[in-house]
Amino acid sequence: RPQLGEITYKGEHFKAMTPRRAALMGISRTFQNIALFKGMSALDNIMAGRNLHMHANFMEVAFRLPRAVREENKNREFVEEIIEFLEIEHIRKTPVGRLPYGLQKRVELGRALAAQPEVLLLDAAAPLGVPTVVAPRRDGVEYDVEPAGDRLLIVHNANHPDFELAQAPLGATRPDQWSPLAEIVAGERLLGVEAFASHAVVTLRRDGLTALRVMPRDPSAASGFGPAEDLTFDEPLYSVGTGNNPEYETGALQIVFGSMVTPRTISDYDLVTGEYTLLKAQTVLGGYDPADYEQSREWATAADGTLVPISLIRRRDVLADGTAPGLLYGYGSYEICSDPYFSVARLSLLDRGFVYAIAHVRGGGEMGRQWYDSGKMKYKKNTFTDFLACADHLVSSGWVAPDRLVAEGGSAGGLLMGAVANLAPQRFRAIHAAVPFVDALTTILDPSLPLTVPEWEEWGDPLHHEDVYRYMKSYTPYENIAAVNYPAILATTSLNDTRVFFVEPAKWVARLRETVTSDPVSRPILFKIEMVAGHGGSSGRYDAWKQCAWELAFLMDQVGVG
């Protein structure tokens, strides 16, 4: 069973592969727990995804391929490479009669152009055959397919922006063969489905949190499935998802659970009795007691009346009396969700009296597809004003002292930091902008950069549309620095960052220093660059901890915490 670490194949070397690092390397999508990388060969994708998620058994092989793979010769080359890998790494070690269900039945391929995915099915018994397209690509229609024995389960947004669940015959080739399997529930965003012999498991979002729904199979029901049951948890904030479930015939579902007070746990959920069996829990040293801390959901009111969720944690002995220091984190782009999670490093803040909060601003996907759409392109400023509304809520509710609030965000979240520093510099005592996308307009105007053209779907195309240019220029951090007092600012980056080049924070810091009027001693503008690191910062546990400690020390010092 492969472990997280280093792998080398055909001259390509992947070092310290972790989920975070994988995401920063350019995952185009995560499907069925297999990470898919742009610009890598089919076999490299398998090895990276297998290494990343520690999959020893493949229920399926899913890939998103460029349009060129439609050519038969390239498709054959791709499939041959997959089969060669599976034979070497898996099939030769497994009796034919005991192959995972997915390898006995089919190989699933997929190819995507942003919001126009296309899924193909290939009979695993005829790996050099011609794949069958489940449904031709349609503009704006996204769908994922899960083969489920005698049928296909499909999660799609053809009729509803937050997706719905349908089923279709195994040989379906058109969307008119899809039939609804479950009612659409307002406020729910379906994310995916996994099929097993006795049940199906739907992953979704509701009220800003992740959720799991179990659908038992029932041959007597018209749909083939009985009444669904949602798994429930006794914490106000949490993140939950399915774990490693390679066996099609199973009576237990492995789930992964964590919250801001509960370290990450892996458990088996008995599908008959509903009981949980703990398999593994993250170890926290130093006498950690979750009863010493309390997490809660807060709601801020944005400028347009929208309620913005906040995930908040503090020690139980910290009162809402307007004296505590606080850190507000935000991201808000690419429909990425900043879900509640446990952090050992965060304990250093909490045990020093900090209130820690995550602002689930528009541009992320926490509240559904509309939450994302209303925080991108011509609505991007909602991300910034939502964050400021969350900052105001922390102060007005008494959780944080008005002069002791600091903020943090990285990458696109670094753009958020630069934007709010310009919009409301008086709101924050200090800001940490990590690998910040603060010169976004210059970057998005340059189509020669490998990430620019795909980014037009997130920010708009300022090169060919004057209105987009003017809108972006009105909020991008570098262009809007004012000659007023600013918070203390720490900009961190890495020399080898290929996603946000180090020149962006470098020129941003230079302009800040020549423009702002705040005292450079009490509110310094600092620039720290790692000389051997990328977009994810220092690699290796100890170097990463050292970097994190340095950054937190800067923020604590600014609010008078030792």
TORLUMDREN-398174 format. One record per residue (C-alpha): residue number from 1; z negated, x, y negated. Coordinates in pm, 1 decimal. Layout:
BEGIN
  num        zz        xx        yy
  NUM         Z         X         Y
...
REM end
This chain:
BEGIN
  num        zz        xx        yy
    1       0.0       0.0       0.0
    2     108.5     162.0    -326.8
    3    -151.7     232.5    -590.9
    4    -132.4     247.0    -967.6
    5     -31.6     595.9   -1067.7
    6     280.8     808.2   -1061.6
    7     606.9     740.2    -879.7
    8     935.3     928.1    -879.3
    9    1269.8     799.3    -756.8
   10    1618.6     945.3    -812.9
   11    1489.0    1165.0   -1090.2
   12    1313.0     883.0   -1276.8
   13     942.9     950.4   -1318.2
   14     691.9     678.5   -1399.8
   15     349.4     805.5   -1498.2
   16      22.6     613.5   -1514.6
   17     186.5     275.5   -1453.7
   18     -43.1      -3.5   -1573.0
   19      31.7    -361.0   -1678.4
   20     -15.7    -272.7   -2043.7
   21     205.0      34.6   -2020.9
   22     466.5    -161.4   -1830.2
   23     476.7    -425.2   -2100.0
   24     524.6    -159.3   -2365.2
   25     808.4      -0.8   -2165.6
   26    1017.1    -312.8   -2205.6
   27     963.6    -578.1   -1942.0
   28    1225.1    -846.0   -1990.0
   29    1021.7   -1096.4   -1789.8
   30     749.4   -1116.1   -1529.3
   31     845.4   -1348.0   -1243.4
   32     643.7   -1406.0    -928.5
   33     421.1   -1109.5   -1015.8
   34     707.3    -859.6    -998.1
   35     769.2    -674.0   -1323.9
   36    1134.3    -645.0   -1423.1
   37    1244.3    -358.1   -1643.5
   38    1547.3    -333.3   -1867.8
   39    1784.0     -43.7   -1822.8
   40    1665.2      53.6   -1474.9
   41    1841.4      36.2   -1142.0
   42    1767.5    -238.5    -891.1
   43    1565.6      -5.5    -671.5
   44    1373.5     135.2    -966.1
   45    1287.8    -221.3   -1060.6
   46    1153.5    -289.1    -712.8
   47     948.6      28.2    -707.1
   48     810.1     -22.0   -1057.2
   49     726.1    -385.0    -992.8
   50     583.0    -311.8    -648.2
   51     377.0     -24.2    -785.9
   52     264.7    -223.9   -1088.1
   53     133.8    -524.4    -900.1
   54      52.3    -353.2    -567.5
   55     271.4    -587.3    -364.0
   56     299.0    -479.8       0.9
   57     477.5    -800.1     101.3
   58     761.9    -950.3     -97.1
   59     774.0   -1327.8     -79.0
   60    1091.5   -1285.4    -275.4
   61    1285.5   -1032.1    -474.5
   62    1361.3   -1162.9    -823.4
   63    1563.9    -980.4   -1086.8
   64    1724.5   -1046.9   -1417.0
   65    2058.1    -872.5   -1423.6
   66    2316.2    -806.9   -1694.9
   67    2633.5   -1011.3   -1701.2
   68    2833.0    -725.3   -1544.6
   69    2652.6    -778.5   -1214.1
   70    2871.1   -1083.7   -1161.7
   71    3141.3    -851.5   -1042.3
   72    3140.6    -858.3    -663.2
   73    3143.5    -484.5    -611.3
   74    2841.6    -434.4    -836.4
   75    2661.7    -724.4    -674.2
   76    2719.3    -572.1    -330.2
   77    2591.7    -236.8    -451.2
   78    2280.0    -404.4    -588.5
   79    2207.8    -596.2    -267.6
   80    2271.7    -294.0     -45.4
   81    2021.4     -95.9    -250.9
   82    1759.3    -369.6    -210.3
   83    1813.0    -395.9     164.3
   84    1800.3     -19.4     203.5
   85    1467.3      -8.2      23.6
   86    1319.6    -297.5     220.0
   87    1430.0    -147.5     550.2
   88    1277.7     187.3     466.5
   89     956.9      69.1     304.8
   90     878.7    -256.8     474.4
   91    1101.1    -394.0     749.9
   92    1081.0     -88.0     972.5
   93     703.4    -118.0     969.4
   94     695.7    -490.7    1046.4
   95     801.3    -668.5    1368.8
   96    1100.5    -891.3    1295.9
   97     913.1   -1203.2    1402.9
   98     637.6   -1133.3    1149.8
   99     843.1   -1073.2     838.2
  100     714.0   -1242.8     524.1
  101     855.7   -1591.2     485.1
  102    1068.7   -1496.4     187.5
  103    1244.4   -1214.0     372.0
  104    1323.5   -1441.2     664.4
  105    1482.3   -1702.0     440.7
  106    1642.0   -1570.5     126.8
  107    1668.4   -1315.7    -149.9
  108    1655.4   -1454.4    -500.8
  109    1843.9   -1295.3    -784.8
  110    1840.4   -1384.7   -1149.5
  111    2026.0   -1285.6   -1460.0
  112    1928.5   -1375.4   -1812.4
  113    2049.7   -1356.5   -2166.5
  114    1740.3   -1444.5   -2368.3
  115    1709.2   -1824.6   -2349.3
  116    1999.9   -1862.2   -2105.1
  117    1875.0   -1763.3   -1759.6
  118    2075.8   -1808.5   -1443.7
  119    1923.8   -1797.8   -1095.4
  120    2117.7   -1725.6    -778.8
  121    2010.8   -1763.5    -415.5
  122    2132.5   -1536.9    -138.8
  123    2085.2   -1594.0     234.0
  124    1873.3   -1302.3     354.9
  125    2050.3   -1318.5     689.7
  126    2378.2   -1240.5     511.6
  127    2276.8    -995.7     239.3
  128    2632.8    -898.6     151.8
  129    2740.1   -1257.9     104.1
  130    2810.9   -1434.7    -221.3
  131    2501.1   -1568.6    -400.5
  132    2487.1   -1936.0    -491.8
  133    2417.0   -2028.0    -853.3
  134    2138.4   -2286.4    -867.7
  135    2258.0   -2408.1   -1208.5
  136    2503.8   -2252.1   -1453.3
  137    2353.8   -2112.2   -1768.4
  138    2325.7   -2348.9   -2063.3
  139    2237.1   -2256.8   -2417.7
  140    1866.5   -2304.8   -2477.8
  141    1787.5   -2412.5   -2121.3
  142    1543.6   -2191.1   -1933.3
  143    1452.2   -2239.4   -1571.0
  144    1276.1   -2061.6   -1285.7
  145    1333.5   -2142.2    -920.6
  146    1085.8   -2130.7    -632.3
  147    1230.6   -2185.7    -282.0
  148     980.7   -2409.9    -100.8
  149    1089.9   -2438.2     262.2
  150    1307.6   -2748.3     268.9
  151    1360.7   -2773.3    -106.2
  152    1364.4   -2590.1    -436.8
  153    1091.4   -2625.9    -697.6
  154    1218.6   -2574.6   -1049.9
  155    1028.8   -2533.3   -1377.9
  156    1268.5   -2601.2   -1666.1
  157    1291.9   -2710.3   -2028.3
  158    1614.6   -2908.0   -2013.3
  159    1441.6   -3225.5   -2131.9
  160    1108.3   -3110.9   -2271.9
  161    1024.0   -2803.0   -2483.2
  162     703.6   -2735.6   -2289.7
  163     883.5   -2748.1   -1954.1
  164     854.0   -2982.9   -1659.4
  165     849.3   -2956.6   -1281.6
  166    1143.4   -3076.9   -1073.3
  167    1264.7   -3045.1    -716.6
  168    1612.7   -3015.4    -572.4
  169    1786.0   -2968.9    -236.2
  170    1807.9   -2611.7    -109.1
  171    2179.9   -2606.0    -168.5
  172    2162.7   -2744.4    -521.8
  173    2421.8   -2602.3    -758.6
  174    2395.7   -2843.4   -1055.6
  175    2111.8   -2963.6   -1278.3
  176    2199.1   -3328.0   -1207.4
  177    2062.7   -3263.8    -857.2
  178    1716.0   -3199.8   -1000.6
  179    1464.0   -3483.6    -981.5
  180    1129.4   -3495.6   -1168.3
  181     832.5   -3408.0    -948.4
  182     543.2   -3458.7   -1188.0
  183     484.2   -3653.6   -1506.5
  184     503.4   -3471.4   -1836.4
  185     157.2   -3445.8   -1990.8
  186     137.6   -3411.0   -2367.5
  187     -28.9   -3087.3   -2472.4
  188      52.6   -2901.8   -2149.1
  189     289.9   -2607.7   -2122.8
  190     411.8   -2540.6   -1767.8
  191     453.6   -2169.6   -1693.4
  192     556.2   -2150.1   -1327.7
  193     507.3   -2267.7    -970.6
  194     436.7   -2098.0    -637.3
  195     517.5   -2270.5    -307.6
  196     328.3   -2250.8      20.4
  197     353.8   -2434.8     351.3
  198      80.7   -2688.2     269.5
  199      79.2   -2695.1    -108.6
  200     230.3   -2581.1    -435.6
  201      41.5   -2422.6    -724.5
  202     145.4   -2483.2   -1083.5
  203      42.5   -2240.6   -1357.6
  204      11.8   -2398.2   -1700.8
  205    -153.6   -2387.4   -2039.6
  206    -373.5   -2658.1   -2189.4
  207    -593.7   -2658.5   -2501.7
  208    -504.8   -2295.9   -2563.1
  209    -623.3   -2180.3   -2217.9
  210    -457.5   -2104.2   -1886.7
  211    -500.5   -2343.7   -1594.1
  212    -406.7   -2390.3   -1227.7
  213    -299.0   -2714.8   -1059.8
  214    -283.1   -2754.2    -681.3
  215     -32.3   -3002.9    -537.9
  216     -87.0   -3072.5    -164.9
  217     217.2   -3152.1      45.3
  218     227.8   -3509.4     178.1
  219     530.2   -3600.9     393.7
  220     443.2   -3969.9     359.7
  221     476.9   -3962.1     -19.8
  222     814.6   -4032.7    -175.8
  223     803.9   -3701.8    -362.3
  224     672.0   -3504.8     -64.9
  225     353.3   -3419.7    -254.6
  226      19.4   -3593.3    -287.6
  227    -205.0   -3627.3    -595.8
  228    -254.2   -3301.2    -783.7
  229    -592.4   -3142.3    -850.9
  230    -676.0   -2913.2   -1141.1
  231    -915.0   -2625.8   -1076.6
  232   -1213.8   -2643.1   -1308.8
  233   -1444.1   -2373.2   -1444.4
  234   -1780.3   -2394.0   -1618.3
  235   -1702.2   -2162.8   -1911.1
  236   -1563.5   -2271.6   -2249.3
  237   -1322.2   -1976.2   -2261.9
  238   -1147.2   -1799.3   -1976.7
  239    -821.8   -1670.1   -1834.0
  240    -714.3   -1767.3   -1483.2
  241    -407.0   -1708.5   -1271.5
  242    -291.0   -1664.0    -917.0
  243    -348.7   -1330.2    -747.1
  244    -167.3   -1168.6    -455.5
  245     -64.4   -1451.3    -221.9
  246     199.8   -1305.4      12.2
  247     148.6   -1543.5     306.0
  248     344.9   -1870.2     308.2
  249     118.8   -2017.8     576.3
  250    -228.7   -2003.6     423.7
  251    -534.6   -2219.5     369.6
  252    -667.0   -2016.4      79.6
  253    -536.5   -1932.1    -264.8
  254    -626.7   -1601.8    -423.4
  255    -704.1   -1641.7    -793.0
  256    -794.4   -1397.6   -1069.3
  257   -1052.1   -1511.4   -1324.9
  258   -1214.2   -1355.6   -1628.2
  259   -1357.0   -1445.5   -1965.3
  260   -1508.2   -1277.9   -2268.1
  261   -1844.5   -1263.7   -2088.2
  262   -1735.5   -1257.6   -1722.1
  263   -1574.5    -937.7   -1591.6
  264   -1249.6    -979.1   -1399.6
  265   -1303.6   -1130.5   -1054.8
  266   -1072.8   -1190.7    -759.3
  267   -1162.0   -1481.5    -530.9
  268   -1019.8   -1691.2    -250.4
  269   -1015.6   -2063.7    -319.9
  270   -1035.1   -2273.7      -3.0
  271    -769.4   -2543.6     -35.0
  272    -959.1   -2780.0     197.1
  273   -1323.5   -2743.4      91.6
  274   -1271.9   -2627.6    -267.0
  275   -1515.8   -2341.1    -217.6
  276   -1471.5   -1995.4    -369.3
  277   -1521.4   -1667.9    -183.7
  278   -1565.6   -1365.4    -409.3
  279   -1347.3   -1075.9    -296.6
  280   -1390.0    -828.6    -579.9
  281   -1553.2    -811.7    -921.4
  282   -1513.7    -557.0   -1197.7
  283   -1812.6    -325.1   -1209.0
  284   -1983.2    -286.1   -1546.4
  285   -2235.0      -6.4   -1575.7
  286   -2529.6      20.0   -1811.5
  287   -2726.4    -286.7   -1709.3
  288   -2480.4    -543.6   -1843.2
  289   -2615.3    -899.4   -1834.2
  290   -2366.3   -1176.5   -1926.3
  291   -2659.7   -1401.5   -2021.1
  292   -2713.3   -1180.7   -2328.1
  293   -2381.7   -1293.3   -2477.7
  294   -2228.1   -1624.2   -2577.5
  295   -1863.9   -1720.0   -2619.3
  296   -1730.5   -2027.2   -2797.9
  297   -1412.7   -2192.7   -2917.8
  298   -1381.8   -2237.3   -3292.9
  299   -1103.4   -2412.5   -3485.2
  300    -975.5   -2304.2   -3825.8
  301    -767.6   -2529.7   -4050.5
  302    -446.0   -2368.2   -4170.8
  303    -291.2   -2426.7   -4511.5
  304     -63.2   -2699.4   -4372.9
  305    -347.6   -2873.4   -4187.0
  306    -273.4   -2723.6   -3845.6
  307    -580.9   -2648.2   -3633.7
  308    -578.7   -2285.9   -3517.3
  309    -794.4   -2190.8   -3215.3
  310   -1031.9   -1895.9   -3230.4
  311   -1201.9   -1732.5   -2931.7
  312   -1537.3   -1594.4   -3042.5
  313   -1809.4   -1389.4   -2874.6
  314   -2140.1   -1247.6   -2996.5
  315   -2483.6   -1162.2   -2866.6
  316   -2705.2   -1468.0   -2831.1
  317   -2948.8   -1325.6   -3084.6
  318   -2678.3   -1305.3   -3353.9
  319   -2713.8   -1608.2   -3581.0
  320   -2461.2   -1779.8   -3805.2
  321   -2654.7   -1680.5   -4116.6
  322   -2374.8   -1505.1   -4306.0
  323   -2500.2   -1149.4   -4252.6
  324   -2325.4   -1019.9   -3940.0
  325   -2029.6    -780.2   -3935.2
  326   -1721.1    -917.4   -3765.5
  327   -1387.1    -805.7   -3622.1
  328   -1091.0   -1043.8   -3617.2
  329    -800.9    -956.8   -3387.3
  330    -450.7   -1103.3   -3405.0
  331     -97.7   -1065.2   -3270.3
  332     118.4   -1378.7   -3296.0
  333     472.0   -1287.4   -3188.4
  334     716.3   -1316.6   -2896.9
  335     523.6   -1613.9   -2748.9
  336     272.0   -1358.8   -2617.6
  337     -71.0   -1511.6   -2561.4
  338    -387.5   -1327.1   -2661.4
  339    -602.0   -1492.0   -2395.3
  340    -980.5   -1439.8   -2368.5
  341   -1060.2   -1129.6   -2164.2
  342   -1353.2    -906.5   -2081.0
  343   -1375.8    -567.0   -2249.0
  344   -1626.4    -291.1   -2182.4
  345   -1536.0    -120.5   -2510.2
  346   -1609.5    -441.1   -2698.5
  347   -1972.5    -426.2   -2580.1
  348   -2024.6    -132.3   -2815.8
  349   -1947.7    -364.0   -3106.0
  350   -2141.7    -662.8   -2977.3
  351   -2454.3    -460.4   -2905.0
  352   -2445.8    -339.3   -3265.7
  353   -2450.7    -696.2   -3395.0
  354   -2078.4    -757.5   -3437.3
  355   -1912.3   -1094.8   -3399.5
  356   -1575.3   -1049.6   -3228.6
  357   -1300.3   -1310.0   -3263.5
  358    -940.5   -1353.8   -3149.1
  359    -718.2   -1557.8   -3381.0
  360    -463.5   -1748.3   -3169.3
  361    -212.1   -1775.3   -3451.3
  362     131.2   -1934.3   -3443.9
  363     401.5   -1708.1   -3309.5
  364     207.0   -1667.7   -2986.9
  365     234.6   -1910.7   -2699.1
  366    -124.8   -2025.8   -2663.9
  367     -56.6   -2387.1   -2764.7
  368     291.7   -2432.1   -2619.0
  369     651.6   -2359.6   -2710.8
  370     627.3   -2532.2   -3048.9
  371     336.8   -2300.5   -3135.9
  372     573.1   -2009.5   -3082.5
  373     870.2   -2165.4   -3259.6
  374     661.2   -2244.1   -3567.3
  375     561.0   -1878.6   -3602.3
  376     897.5   -1702.7   -3578.5
  377    1210.6   -1650.8   -3787.1
  378    1200.6   -1875.6   -4098.8
  379     845.7   -1987.3   -4011.5
  380     703.3   -1637.6   -3966.0
  381     469.0   -1666.5   -4261.9
  382     267.1   -1924.9   -4066.6
  383     142.6   -1635.1   -3852.5
  384      -6.1   -1466.2   -4157.3
  385    -156.3   -1773.6   -4321.6
  386    -306.0   -1882.6   -3986.9
  387    -482.9   -1547.1   -3960.0
  388    -620.7   -1579.4   -4310.9
  389    -743.0   -1930.8   -4228.0
  390    -928.0   -1788.3   -3927.9
  391   -1082.0   -1518.4   -4147.2
  392   -1196.8   -1782.8   -4396.0
  393   -1344.2   -1990.7   -4113.0
  394   -1553.3   -1701.5   -3982.8
  395   -1701.8   -1655.4   -4329.3
  396   -1745.5   -2022.9   -4421.9
  397   -1908.9   -2102.5   -4086.3
  398   -2160.9   -1823.5   -4140.6
  399   -2059.3   -1610.1   -3846.8
  400   -1948.1   -1313.9   -4059.2
  401   -2058.5   -1177.7   -4394.2
  402   -1774.1   -1197.7   -4648.8
  403   -1795.4    -825.7   -4726.5
  404   -1829.0    -715.1   -4361.0
  405   -1511.5    -854.9   -4203.4
  406   -1260.8    -611.8   -4051.9
  407    -927.1    -684.9   -3884.0
  408    -720.9    -526.9   -3610.2
  409    -374.1    -571.6   -3463.1
  410    -104.6    -358.5   -3305.0
  411     275.4    -342.4   -3290.7
  412     392.7    -685.5   -3413.7
  413      22.0    -742.9   -3470.8
  414      38.7    -437.7   -3696.6
  415     298.3    -619.2   -3904.4
  416      44.4    -901.7   -3924.7
  417    -215.1    -653.8   -4050.7
  418      16.9    -521.7   -4319.0
  419     115.8    -872.2   -4426.4
  420    -240.9   -1003.3   -4464.1
  421    -342.5    -685.8   -4647.1
  422     -75.2    -770.3   -4906.7
  423    -147.2   -1144.3   -4916.1
  424    -526.3   -1128.5   -4938.3
  425    -660.1    -772.3   -4965.7
  426    -998.7    -901.5   -5084.1
  427   -1062.0   -1083.5   -4752.5
  428   -1117.3    -766.4   -4548.7
  429   -1337.0    -460.1   -4578.1
  430   -1116.7    -255.2   -4344.0
  431    -802.8    -295.0   -4133.5
  432    -683.7    -106.8   -3827.7
  433    -305.4    -130.5   -3782.2
  434    -202.9      25.1   -3449.0
  435     158.4     137.0   -3396.6
  436     237.4    -111.9   -3674.4
  437     579.2    -268.4   -3726.9
  438     538.2    -237.1   -4102.6
  439     893.9    -138.9   -4198.1
  440    1046.6    -429.2   -4010.6
  441    1328.7    -499.9   -4252.2
  442    1472.3    -149.4   -4231.4
  443    1456.4    -153.5   -3852.1
  444    1606.2    -501.9   -3810.1
  445    1892.9    -403.5   -4042.5
  446    1998.1    -119.2   -3811.2
  447    2194.0    -248.6   -3506.9
  448    2236.6     104.7   -3373.7
  449    1873.0      98.5   -3263.0
  450    1842.4     -26.3   -2902.4
  451    1585.7    -297.5   -2978.0
  452    1732.2    -435.9   -3301.0
  453    1996.3    -686.4   -3190.4
  454    1773.9    -858.7   -2929.3
  455    1503.7    -879.5   -3196.3
  456    1724.8   -1099.0   -3414.3
  457    1619.1   -1391.1   -3194.8
  458    1259.4   -1330.8   -3302.6
  459    1293.7   -1239.9   -3669.5
  460    1642.3   -1353.0   -3763.9
  461    1951.5   -1149.7   -3854.2
  462    1912.7   -1008.6   -4205.9
  463    2227.7    -799.2   -4168.2
  464    2462.6   -1097.7   -4165.9
  465    2253.0   -1369.7   -4330.6
  466    2134.5   -1326.5   -4686.8
  467    1870.5   -1599.9   -4659.2
  468    1712.7   -1419.8   -4363.1
  469    1718.7   -1092.9   -4557.4
  470    1543.1   -1247.8   -4856.4
  471    1284.8   -1423.0   -4639.3
  472    1198.7   -1108.6   -4444.5
  473    1182.5    -902.0   -4761.2
  474     930.8   -1148.8   -4902.8
  475     674.6   -1070.5   -4631.4
  476     745.6    -731.0   -4474.8
  477     447.7    -499.7   -4542.7
  478     630.4    -198.6   -4685.8
  479     818.0    -396.9   -4949.2
  480     521.8    -597.1   -5077.8
  481     242.8    -349.4   -5151.0
  482      73.2    -431.7   -5481.9
  483    -115.4    -220.9   -5732.6
  484    -454.4    -380.6   -5659.4
  485    -765.3    -289.0   -5461.9
  486    -697.2    -285.1   -5087.2
  487    -928.1    -267.4   -4787.8
  488    -977.3      65.3   -4615.6
  489    -682.1     109.2   -4382.0
  490    -641.0     307.9   -4063.5
  491    -283.4     336.2   -3937.3
  492    -252.2     486.8   -3590.1
  493      68.5     577.8   -3411.3
  494     220.7     822.2   -3163.3
  495     493.0    1080.0   -3200.7
  496     678.8     959.5   -2891.2
  497     668.4     589.8   -2969.4
  498    1022.5     460.9   -2911.5
  499     944.9      95.0   -2987.5
  500     799.4     136.2   -3335.1
  501     895.3     478.6   -3465.8
  502     612.9     681.0   -3623.9
  503     808.4     692.4   -3949.1
  504     722.8     326.5   -4014.6
  505     345.3     368.6   -4053.5
  506     402.0     711.6   -4212.0
  507     608.9     575.3   -4502.6
  508     381.5     268.2   -4527.5
  509      75.5     489.8   -4568.9
  510     257.7     704.3   -4826.3
  511     342.4     399.6   -5037.0
  512      -7.6     257.3   -5002.5
  513    -158.1     581.8   -5126.2
  514      67.6     596.9   -5430.9
  515      32.2     228.1   -5519.6
  516    -310.0      77.4   -5443.6
  517    -592.9     108.2   -5694.5
  518    -893.0     111.5   -5459.9
  519   -1126.8     409.9   -5440.3
  520    -976.9     655.4   -5186.6
  521   -1325.0     777.7   -5091.8
  522   -1497.5     448.3   -5014.7
  523   -1179.3     276.9   -4899.4
  524    -954.0     550.1   -4762.4
  525    -598.8     505.7   -4639.8
  526    -589.6     709.4   -4318.4
  527    -297.8     802.7   -4096.4
  528    -367.7     927.3   -3742.6
  529     -87.2    1027.4   -3508.0
  530    -115.6    1119.9   -3140.9
  531     120.3    1408.5   -3070.3
  532     153.2    1340.3   -2694.7
  533     161.9     963.6   -2653.5
  534     386.1     659.0   -2679.3
  535     359.0     298.9   -2793.8
  536      58.1     239.6   -2568.9
  537    -141.1     527.9   -2711.9
  538    -312.0     801.9   -2516.4
  539    -275.7     788.6   -2139.4
  540    -551.4     873.1   -1898.3
  541    -889.5     702.1   -1897.9
  542   -1082.9     961.9   -2094.1
  543    -821.7    1019.3   -2364.0
  544    -778.7     642.5   -2405.6
  545   -1155.1     592.1   -2435.8
  546   -1179.3     874.0   -2688.0
  547    -904.0     718.9   -2898.2
  548   -1062.8     373.1   -2879.2
  549   -1406.2     510.8   -2974.6
  550   -1260.8     689.3   -3276.7
  551   -1090.3     373.1   -3401.4
  552   -1399.2     155.9   -3354.1
  553   -1612.5     417.8   -3526.4
  554   -1390.1     395.8   -3834.1
  555   -1430.1      16.8   -3851.8
  556   -1805.9      27.7   -3788.8
  557   -1855.4     291.2   -4057.2
  558   -1679.1      73.1   -4312.3
  559   -1927.8    -211.6   -4263.2
  560   -2236.0       9.6   -4248.9
  561   -2294.4       3.3   -3874.1
  562   -2398.5     326.1   -3705.8
REM end
